[in-house]
């Protein structure tokens, strides 16, 4: 049981780290490209907006 909990925790931390890295990469892309910006919606989702097209 304890090893299953440790394995679950390690997997969860790994997934969070991967998500964080992806978010950082998207932020860098947005900052580097003036045509791309981060848009906040009313329900707090963050999207990449390319001109008038938003990508989820």
N, C-alpha and C positions, 0 to 999 in steps of 0.2 A: 504494500500500500504506500509506504513512504517513498519507494523508488518511483512509483507511478506519479506521485505528487511532484517530485523533483523533476521528472521528465516533462510533465505538463508545464511546470513553471519555466523550465529552460526553453521549451518550445514557444511559450507565450512571450518571453523576453526577446527571443530571436525574431519573432514576427513583429513585435513593436519596434525593434531596431531597424528592421527592413523597411517598415512603413515610414519611420522617421527619416531614413536615408532617402527614400523616394520623395518625401515632402521637401526635404532640403534641395534635392536636385531640381524639382519643379520650381521652387522659389528662385534658384540660381538662373534657370532658363527664363523665367518671367523677368527677372532683373536685367538679364543680358539682351533681351529682345524687346525693343520698345513697342512692338505691335502686340505683345502678349502681356496681359496684366492679370492679377488675381482679383476676382470679383466675389463679393459676399452676397449671398441671397438672404431673404428674410428669415429663412429657417436655419441659418448659420452654416450652410454648406459652402465650401470654398470651391470655386470653379476656375479653370483657365479660360479666359475670354480672348478670342482671336477676332479682332474687329467686332462684328456684330454676332459672331457665332460663339456660343459657350460650349465647352467640352467638359463633361462630368468625369 
